[in-house]
Structure formats: C-alpha cells, structure tokens
C-alpha cells in the first residue's frame, strides 16, 4: 500500500510538471476550439442525399473533359535522349549493367 501511495505521489507530481510546462498551451487550445466552432458554424452540414447528389454531379462533369492527345516522340528523339543519358551515365561512372541497359534501349530506338 505504501508503494502505491508513493507511485501516486510521483504520478501526481509528473502530471503537475507536464501541465505547467507550457502556460500558453491552454490558451492556444481554447483559441483553436473557438476557431473550429466558427468554422463549423460557417460550413453547411450536408445530409447523405446531398453528399450523394454532389458527388454524382461532379462525376457527370468529368464526362465533359476533352481527352489530351499525347505527344508522339519519334525514334530519333528517343535515341538522342538515350545517347545523352548514356554519355552522362558513363561520365558518372555508373555500374556496367546500368550502362548496358541504356545502350540496349538506345539501340532499340534507332
């Protein structure tokens, strides 16, 4: 029982130390809570049906998006880029297997 009381006293002391380490903390928490309340008051709470209608309306809007045509890269452009990459890799002393991979890719482009 004496050990329990000692532990309770130590715990109470620790709690007091933690509570008093930052006196601004309580003020900051209260300010945050007030701002959160203001934010909730400004925002409309939606019902499940309203959320569903909003989401499905947004999904319908996606149908109007015009697909982007990707730019075709020619074999010559790919080969030139890979040649530059290969030269850079050799200058940086890359591993032989990495350099060989770049060479194979470059050769496939030409």
Secondary structure, 3 states (H helix, E strand, C coil): CHHHHHHHHHHHHHHHHHHCCCHHHHHHHHHHHHHHHHHHHHCCCCCHHHHHHHHHHHHHHHHHCCCCCCCCCCHHHHHHHHHHHHHHHHHCCCCHHHHHHHHHHHHHHC
